[in-house]
């Protein structure tokens, strides 16, 4: 069994073309993500899956292997599966390429949640963080997740869930959780996942993880104290740079 970290990183982006190469404190965005992954103790290998030679060169300069993938692949998950070429019992961790401040400890927690599941109860693992405000809860851009007593996902939605019938929702209660976009897959389940077409739930909510649940996969969820800081648009760059300088990272 290997644990493989894969960073899907393509050049095209509707809101921020070339985002992976955007300079963050003097280094390409993808290189910061790669360096964080190299600090994760649970990963046996780190790969950047890309369709662009410039991104591949930046990955190599950061000390990680780049695998060129078909530019026509429909999603980041398909790029992850193609690059990892995982054996059935491998663990593949999909790490978002726009999270330069991702905590290596979170990568480890998600990977080990699946790797240490000797009983095979779970086919995937991911993470969540507390919803902090009512506005966050209401925002369709914030994906919410409801858990069972074992911290397994019951459902993900852009709608505020669970619905509070008798009173206004109180985010301070800890009941409302938002999804954090990192995934670990068992190799055989990842192969099955990308072989299946999107299901009606996925198409309705525009959430890939609902395909896994549609297929009967169980998703273990790690609780993180804080949400990471991503780069989605050009105006996010100075925000991330300021945090990096404050933390002494640059």
One Martini backbone bead per residue (centre of mass of N, CA, C, O) as a GRO file, in nm:
protein
  250
    1UNK     BB    1   0.094   0.038   0.024
    2UNK     BB    2   0.018   0.363  -0.087
    3UNK     BB    3   0.063   0.725  -0.043
    4UNK     BB    4  -0.085   0.964  -0.267
    5UNK     BB    5  -0.013   1.286  -0.371
    6UNK     BB    6  -0.240   1.505  -0.556
    7UNK     BB    7  -0.207   1.792  -0.780
    8UNK     BB    8  -0.434   1.959  -0.947
    9UNK     BB    9  -0.304   2.149  -1.248
   10UNK     BB   10  -0.431   2.397  -1.442
   11UNK     BB   11  -0.432   2.668  -1.649
   12UNK     BB   12  -0.723   2.683  -1.665
   13UNK     BB   13  -0.948   2.963  -1.561
   14UNK     BB   14  -1.224   3.149  -1.539
   15UNK     BB   15  -1.120   3.352  -1.292
   16UNK     BB   16  -0.788   3.246  -1.321
   17UNK     BB   17  -0.570   3.250  -1.538
   18UNK     BB   18  -0.278   3.093  -1.439
   19UNK     BB   19  -0.284   3.043  -1.126
   20UNK     BB   20  -0.051   2.832  -1.071
   21UNK     BB   21   0.168   3.078  -1.162
   22UNK     BB   22   0.117   3.270  -0.954
   23UNK     BB   23   0.269   3.498  -0.765
   24UNK     BB   24   0.387   3.412  -0.427
   25UNK     BB   25   0.627   3.557  -0.290
   26UNK     BB   26   0.796   3.471  -0.573
   27UNK     BB   27   0.612   3.210  -0.609
   28UNK     BB   28   0.445   2.972  -0.730
   29UNK     BB   29   0.162   2.844  -0.623
   30UNK     BB   30   0.226   2.537  -0.669
   31UNK     BB   31   0.487   2.536  -0.492
   32UNK     BB   32   0.349   2.575  -0.215
   33UNK     BB   33   0.182   2.319  -0.221
   34UNK     BB   34   0.414   2.121  -0.259
   35UNK     BB   35   0.571   2.193   0.002
   36UNK     BB   36   0.345   2.109   0.196
   37UNK     BB   37   0.333   1.810   0.105
   38UNK     BB   38   0.633   1.739   0.186
   39UNK     BB   39   0.550   1.769   0.506
   40UNK     BB   40   0.388   1.520   0.482
   41UNK     BB   41   0.416   1.206   0.640
   42UNK     BB   42   0.195   1.016   0.480
   43UNK     BB   43   0.350   1.059   0.217
   44UNK     BB   44   0.518   0.881  -0.048
   45UNK     BB   45   0.396   1.080  -0.270
   46UNK     BB   46   0.430   1.360  -0.510
   47UNK     BB   47   0.193   1.506  -0.745
   48UNK     BB   48   0.159   1.680  -1.052
   49UNK     BB   49  -0.137   1.739  -1.237
   50UNK     BB   50  -0.098   1.825  -1.585
   51UNK     BB   51  -0.131   2.036  -1.908
   52UNK     BB   52   0.145   2.205  -1.838
   53UNK     BB   53   0.480   2.274  -1.874
   54UNK     BB   54   0.509   2.510  -1.671
   55UNK     BB   55   0.395   2.361  -1.428
   56UNK     BB   56   0.594   2.126  -1.437
   57UNK     BB   57   0.845   2.303  -1.384
   58UNK     BB   58   0.754   2.414  -1.108
   59UNK     BB   59   0.734   2.141  -0.969
   60UNK     BB   60   1.029   2.052  -1.007
   61UNK     BB   61   1.151   2.301  -0.854
   62UNK     BB   62   0.992   2.197  -0.580
   63UNK     BB   63   1.040   1.861  -0.578
   64UNK     BB   64   0.824   1.741  -0.783
   65UNK     BB   65   0.629   1.543  -0.964
   66UNK     BB   66   0.525   1.535  -1.304
   67UNK     BB   67   0.206   1.477  -1.476
   68UNK     BB   68   0.078   1.433  -1.780
   69UNK     BB   69  -0.244   1.532  -1.892
   70UNK     BB   70  -0.539   1.538  -2.033
   71UNK     BB   71  -0.707   1.828  -2.128
   72UNK     BB   72  -1.002   1.663  -2.163
   73UNK     BB   73  -1.053   1.624  -1.889
   74UNK     BB   74  -1.336   1.689  -1.678
   75UNK     BB   75  -1.148   1.670  -1.406
   76UNK     BB   76  -0.952   1.663  -1.127
   77UNK     BB   77  -1.008   1.366  -1.058
   78UNK     BB   78  -0.917   1.252  -1.331
   79UNK     BB   79  -0.626   1.353  -1.302
   80UNK     BB   80  -0.558   1.201  -1.048
   81UNK     BB   81  -0.606   0.914  -1.155
   82UNK     BB   82  -0.407   0.927  -1.394
   83UNK     BB   83  -0.145   0.998  -1.227
   84UNK     BB   84  -0.145   0.770  -1.003
   85UNK     BB   85  -0.193   0.478  -1.084
   86UNK     BB   86  -0.347   0.298  -0.882
   87UNK     BB   87  -0.380   0.070  -0.663
   88UNK     BB   88  -0.635  -0.071  -0.492
   89UNK     BB   89  -0.467  -0.023  -0.194
   90UNK     BB   90  -0.434   0.258  -0.234
   91UNK     BB   91  -0.378   0.601  -0.141
   92UNK     BB   92  -0.554   0.897  -0.254
   93UNK     BB   93  -0.466   1.247  -0.251
   94UNK     BB   94  -0.662   1.535  -0.298
   95UNK     BB   95  -0.499   1.846  -0.364
   96UNK     BB   96  -0.545   2.161  -0.377
   97UNK     BB   97  -0.392   2.405  -0.601
   98UNK     BB   98  -0.516   2.677  -0.415
   99UNK     BB   99  -0.347   2.593  -0.121
  100UNK     BB  100  -0.074   2.740   0.018
  101UNK     BB  101  -0.184   2.697   0.344
  102UNK     BB  102  -0.178   2.413   0.386
  103UNK     BB  103  -0.192   2.168   0.624
  104UNK     BB  104  -0.005   1.892   0.672
  105UNK     BB  105  -0.182   1.774   0.905
  106UNK     BB  106  -0.439   1.744   0.733
  107UNK     BB  107  -0.334   1.549   0.529
  108UNK     BB  108  -0.269   1.331   0.735
  109UNK     BB  109  -0.551   1.293   0.858
  110UNK     BB  110  -0.695   1.203   0.598
  111UNK     BB  111  -0.511   0.969   0.517
  112UNK     BB  112  -0.526   0.809   0.796
  113UNK     BB  113  -0.828   0.763   0.811
  114UNK     BB  114  -0.805   0.549   0.578
  115UNK     BB  115  -0.550   0.375   0.637
  116UNK     BB  116  -0.664   0.295   0.943
  117UNK     BB  117  -0.909   0.140   0.801
  118UNK     BB  118  -0.910  -0.191   0.834
  119UNK     BB  119  -1.224  -0.261   0.778
  120UNK     BB  120  -1.338  -0.086   0.525
  121UNK     BB  121  -1.578   0.125   0.570
  122UNK     BB  122  -1.413   0.328   0.391
  123UNK     BB  123  -1.356   0.501   0.067
  124UNK     BB  124  -1.340   0.787   0.207
  125UNK     BB  125  -1.193   1.120   0.271
  126UNK     BB  126  -1.236   1.424   0.465
  127UNK     BB  127  -1.333   1.768   0.548
  128UNK     BB  128  -1.404   2.001   0.822
  129UNK     BB  129  -1.567   2.307   0.940
  130UNK     BB  130  -1.687   2.557   1.099
  131UNK     BB  131  -1.954   2.749   1.112
  132UNK     BB  132  -1.966   3.105   1.192
  133UNK     BB  133  -2.214   3.210   1.013
  134UNK     BB  134  -2.514   3.282   0.869
  135UNK     BB  135  -2.400   3.370   0.594
  136UNK     BB  136  -2.240   3.114   0.541
  137UNK     BB  137  -2.482   2.918   0.553
  138UNK     BB  138  -2.639   3.064   0.303
  139UNK     BB  139  -2.410   3.015   0.108
  140UNK     BB  140  -2.366   2.842  -0.190
  141UNK     BB  141  -2.040   2.842  -0.180
  142UNK     BB  142  -2.102   2.685   0.083
  143UNK     BB  143  -2.036   2.370   0.187
  144UNK     BB  144  -2.237   2.138   0.343
  145UNK     BB  145  -2.228   1.907   0.632
  146UNK     BB  146  -2.353   1.592   0.747
  147UNK     BB  147  -2.327   1.390   1.040
  148UNK     BB  148  -2.264   1.125   1.213
  149UNK     BB  149  -2.153   0.968   1.504
  150UNK     BB  150  -1.879   0.880   1.319
  151UNK     BB  151  -1.807   1.101   1.105
  152UNK     BB  152  -2.003   1.053   0.869
  153UNK     BB  153  -2.142   1.118   0.578
  154UNK     BB  154  -2.475   1.206   0.477
  155UNK     BB  155  -2.443   1.509   0.347
  156UNK     BB  156  -2.426   1.742   0.074
  157UNK     BB  157  -2.462   2.114   0.053
  158UNK     BB  158  -2.562   2.444  -0.045
  159UNK     BB  159  -2.760   2.416   0.160
  160UNK     BB  160  -2.892   2.460   0.465
  161UNK     BB  161  -2.748   2.212   0.676
  162UNK     BB  162  -2.952   2.167   0.884
  163UNK     BB  163  -3.278   2.227   0.939
  164UNK     BB  164  -3.434   2.487   1.128
  165UNK     BB  165  -3.756   2.483   1.234
  166UNK     BB  166  -3.788   2.653   1.538
  167UNK     BB  167  -3.516   2.818   1.470
  168UNK     BB  168  -3.254   2.990   1.448
  169UNK     BB  169  -2.953   2.945   1.358
  170UNK     BB  170  -2.653   2.834   1.557
  171UNK     BB  171  -2.323   2.825   1.491
  172UNK     BB  172  -2.210   2.793   1.795
  173UNK     BB  173  -2.307   2.485   1.834
  174UNK     BB  174  -2.157   2.295   1.596
  175UNK     BB  175  -2.361   2.169   1.379
  176UNK     BB  176  -2.240   2.349   1.162
  177UNK     BB  177  -2.081   2.249   0.848
  178UNK     BB  178  -1.795   2.277   0.642
  179UNK     BB  179  -1.639   2.204   0.363
  180UNK     BB  180  -1.321   2.058   0.285
  181UNK     BB  181  -1.116   2.033  -0.017
  182UNK     BB  182  -1.031   1.715   0.067
  183UNK     BB  183  -0.916   1.389  -0.063
  184UNK     BB  184  -0.959   1.038   0.001
  185UNK     BB  185  -0.875   0.731  -0.173
  186UNK     BB  186  -0.932   0.439  -0.283
  187UNK     BB  187  -0.816   0.301  -0.561
  188UNK     BB  188  -1.070   0.136  -0.647
  189UNK     BB  189  -1.277   0.370  -0.606
  190UNK     BB  190  -1.157   0.577  -0.798
  191UNK     BB  191  -1.196   0.408  -1.053
  192UNK     BB  192  -1.503   0.389  -1.025
  193UNK     BB  193  -1.573   0.687  -1.017
  194UNK     BB  194  -1.450   0.774  -1.308
  195UNK     BB  195  -1.636   0.554  -1.465
  196UNK     BB  196  -1.868   0.728  -1.379
  197UNK     BB  197  -2.127   0.912  -1.417
  198UNK     BB  198  -2.299   1.162  -1.340
  199UNK     BB  199  -2.532   1.229  -1.116
  200UNK     BB  200  -2.816   1.392  -1.027
  201UNK     BB  201  -2.706   1.520  -0.769
  202UNK     BB  202  -2.448   1.640  -0.888
  203UNK     BB  203  -2.592   1.811  -1.109
  204UNK     BB  204  -2.761   1.982  -0.908
  205UNK     BB  205  -2.520   2.075  -0.692
  206UNK     BB  206  -2.225   2.059  -0.793
  207UNK     BB  207  -2.113   1.769  -0.648
  208UNK     BB  208  -1.896   1.508  -0.661
  209UNK     BB  209  -1.937   1.351  -0.384
  210UNK     BB  210  -2.227   1.244  -0.459
  211UNK     BB  211  -2.133   1.008  -0.634
  212UNK     BB  212  -2.017   0.836  -0.408
  213UNK     BB  213  -2.287   0.805  -0.253
  214UNK     BB  214  -2.452   0.687  -0.489
  215UNK     BB  215  -2.246   0.428  -0.492
  216UNK     BB  216  -2.206   0.369  -0.161
  217UNK     BB  217  -2.005   0.548  -0.037
  218UNK     BB  218  -1.799   0.610   0.238
  219UNK     BB  219  -1.741   0.918   0.434
  220UNK     BB  220  -1.488   1.039   0.607
  221UNK     BB  221  -1.460   1.299   0.870
  222UNK     BB  222  -1.252   1.562   0.939
  223UNK     BB  223  -1.183   1.783   1.197
  224UNK     BB  224  -1.134   2.127   1.164
  225UNK     BB  225  -1.072   2.433   1.303
  226UNK     BB  226  -0.993   2.549   1.015
  227UNK     BB  227  -0.997   2.731   0.736
  228UNK     BB  228  -0.861   2.779   0.459
  229UNK     BB  229  -0.659   2.963   0.213
  230UNK     BB  230  -0.750   3.067  -0.099
  231UNK     BB  231  -0.707   3.092  -0.466
  232UNK     BB  232  -0.952   3.232  -0.692
  233UNK     BB  233  -0.847   3.530  -0.723
  234UNK     BB  234  -0.644   3.794  -0.768
  235UNK     BB  235  -0.735   3.937  -0.489
  236UNK     BB  236  -0.612   3.695  -0.305
  237UNK     BB  237  -0.306   3.733  -0.307
  238UNK     BB  238  -0.250   3.962  -0.090
  239UNK     BB  239  -0.379   3.806   0.141
  240UNK     BB  240  -0.184   3.566   0.143
  241UNK     BB  241   0.080   3.726   0.167
  242UNK     BB  242   0.018   3.850   0.443
  243UNK     BB  243   0.001   3.580   0.596
  244UNK     BB  244   0.284   3.479   0.533
  245UNK     BB  245   0.438   3.712   0.667
  246UNK     BB  246   0.311   3.678   0.948
  247UNK     BB  247   0.426   3.361   0.959
  248UNK     BB  248   0.720   3.352   0.818
  249UNK     BB  249   0.716   3.227   0.502
  250UNK     BB  250   0.845   3.514   0.340
   0.00000   0.00000   0.00000
